[in-house]
Amino acid sequence: MACLTETIIHQAIQGDKAAFAKVYQHYRTPALKFSISLLKDKEEAENMVHDVFIKIWEKRALINPELNFSSYLFTCLRNMIFDYMKQMEKGQLLRQRYMERMERTTEDDQEELETRCILLHKAIDALSDKRKQILLLNIEGGKSYQEIAESLRISKNTVKNQLVKAKQLLRERVDLAN
């Protein structure tokens, strides 16, 4: 990977969009390879690379141009990927706990389960129309992020973000009521 001149990086940090585009083009492929090596999912790796560059653009004023930009970029990317992996693990753990609870359900638990269902439906009804639509397409319709994005003509990241926020709100509302 040929070194990008410090001038271009400095211009990008100063807000020069053309210079930032050069930085993006220069680092995109190695960042993508790095992401794929950690995530083993090309589509999610591409999302991470886009997200990290958006974050860098938004926080460019905080970047020290005297430090190694490549190290900064890959450290940010690594941290973002690790955070994502932790969220995924937490989601899998929640699903596993849910399945274990469902297996242990007895007649006594049936009333609690019905109460939770009522709370869950109320929480879903309290979501914004768009967020509710995305959630229902995913859960009831079994649609993937990509399918939802295409049918609603929005980005896959928007679908992902809306689902994360919806599920977080549902968890909070159902847990607080108990």
C-alpha positions as a printed Julia matrix, in Angstrom:
178×3 Matrix{Float64}:
   0.0     0.0    0.0
   1.69    3.19  -1.2
   1.76    5.96   1.35
  -0.73    8.78   0.98
   0.91   12.17   1.34
   0.57   13.89   4.68
  -0.77   16.91   2.8
  -3.8    15.0    1.48
  -4.54   13.55   4.92
  -4.14   16.99   6.49
  -6.5    18.51   3.86
  -9.06   15.76   4.54
  -8.89   16.41   8.27
  -9.43   20.11   7.53
 -12.69   19.25   5.72
 -11.6    19.01   2.08
 -14.1    16.54   0.62
 -12.0    15.79  -2.47
  -8.99   14.98  -0.3
 -11.17   12.82   1.96
 -12.41   10.95  -1.12
  -8.76   10.22  -2.01
  -8.13    8.98   1.53
 -11.22    6.77   1.28
 -10.17    5.35  -2.09
  -6.66    4.7   -0.81
  -7.68    2.87   2.37
 -11.0     1.27   1.32
  -9.61   -2.03  -0.02
  -7.17   -2.75   2.83
  -9.83   -1.74   5.37
 -12.33   -4.07   3.68
  -9.86   -6.98   3.69
  -9.15   -6.34   7.36
 -12.87   -6.25   8.18
 -13.63   -9.41   6.24
 -10.8   -11.23   8.03
 -12.41  -10.42  11.41
 -16.11  -10.66  10.52
 -16.11  -13.43   7.88
 -19.05  -11.59   6.29
 -18.36   -9.42   3.24
 -21.61   -7.47   3.4
 -21.23   -6.61   7.07
 -17.54   -5.81   6.5
 -18.53   -3.29   3.81
 -21.0    -1.7    6.23
 -18.28   -1.41   8.87
 -15.86    0.24   6.45
 -18.5     2.76   5.39
 -19.46    3.41   9.01
 -15.88    3.96  10.13
 -15.24    6.48   7.35
 -18.45    8.31   8.22
 -17.38    8.41  11.85
 -13.9     9.65  10.9
 -15.42   12.37   8.71
 -17.73   13.47  11.51
 -14.9    13.53  14.07
 -12.14   14.75  11.75
 -11.56   17.87  13.86
 -10.37   15.65  16.71
  -7.77   13.8   14.6
  -4.14   14.69  15.25
  -2.54   15.03  11.78
   0.9    14.41  13.31
  -0.02   10.82  14.22
  -0.14    7.85  11.87
  -3.53    8.01  10.12
  -3.36    4.38   9.02
  -2.99    3.21  12.63
  -5.84    5.5   13.67
  -8.13    4.16  10.93
  -7.46    0.5   11.64
  -7.75    0.98  15.4
 -11.13    2.68  14.93
 -12.24   -0.07  12.58
 -11.08   -2.84  14.92
 -12.89   -1.25  17.87
 -16.08   -0.82  15.84
 -15.96   -4.47  14.75
 -15.35   -5.68  18.31
 -18.29   -3.59  19.56
 -20.46   -5.09  16.82
 -19.35   -8.61  17.76
 -20.18   -7.96  21.42
 -23.67   -6.77  20.4
 -24.16   -9.88  18.29
 -23.03  -12.12  21.17
 -25.41  -10.31  23.52
 -28.25  -10.81  21.01
 -27.46  -14.51  20.72
 -27.34  -14.83  24.5
 -30.75  -13.14  24.8
 -32.2   -15.48  22.16
 -30.7   -18.47  23.95
 -32.16  -17.35  27.3
 -35.53  -16.81  25.65
 -35.49  -20.3   24.17
 -34.5   -21.8   27.52
 -37.35  -19.94  29.23
 -39.79  -21.13  26.6
 -38.72  -24.73  27.22
 -39.27  -24.35  30.98
 -42.67  -22.72  30.64
 -45.26  -24.33  32.88
 -48.92  -23.6   33.42
 -47.99  -21.17  36.22
 -45.75  -19.31  33.79
 -48.52  -19.1   31.2
 -50.14  -16.09  32.89
 -46.81  -14.25  33.07
 -46.18  -15.08  29.43
 -49.59  -13.72  28.43
 -48.88  -10.52  30.39
 -45.53  -10.14  28.62
 -47.24  -10.67  25.26
 -49.74   -7.92  26.05
 -46.9    -5.6   27.13
 -44.96   -6.49  24.01
 -47.91   -5.72  21.72
 -48.47   -2.39  23.49
 -44.77   -1.57  23.14
 -44.88   -2.45  19.43
 -47.95   -0.24  18.96
 -46.06    2.64  20.62
 -43.28    2.5   18.01
 -43.26    5.0   15.16
 -45.05    3.75  12.04
 -41.83    3.33  10.04
 -39.99    1.54  12.87
 -42.99   -0.73  13.47
 -43.23   -1.52   9.75
 -39.54   -2.46   9.59
 -39.8    -4.59  12.74
 -42.87   -6.47  11.53
 -41.38   -7.09   8.08
 -38.32   -8.57   9.77
 -39.99  -10.61  12.52
 -43.37  -11.6   11.1
 -42.47  -11.42   7.44
 -39.07  -13.05   7.87
 -37.54  -10.46   5.54
 -33.79   -9.82   5.53
 -32.32   -6.35   6.03
 -31.65   -6.19   2.3
 -35.2    -7.2    1.35
 -36.68   -4.62   3.72
 -34.33   -1.93   2.44
 -35.3    -2.64  -1.17
 -39.04   -2.79  -0.51
 -39.05    0.46   1.51
 -36.41    2.14  -0.67
 -34.12    2.93   2.26
 -30.55    1.91   3.04
 -29.71   -1.39   4.66
 -27.97    0.54   7.46
 -31.18    2.44   8.16
 -33.03   -0.88   8.43
 -30.37   -2.24  10.78
 -30.35    0.88  12.95
 -34.15    1.03  13.14
 -34.35   -2.64  14.15
 -31.69   -2.23  16.83
 -33.53    0.81  18.26
 -36.93   -0.89  18.06
 -35.73   -4.04  19.82
 -33.97   -1.98  22.48
 -37.17    0.0   23.17
 -39.24   -3.18  23.31
 -36.81   -4.78  25.78
 -36.84   -1.69  27.98
 -40.63   -1.39  28.03
 -41.31   -5.05  28.67
 -38.58   -5.33  31.35
 -39.63   -2.11  33.15
 -43.23   -3.26  33.43
 -42.2    -6.36  35.41
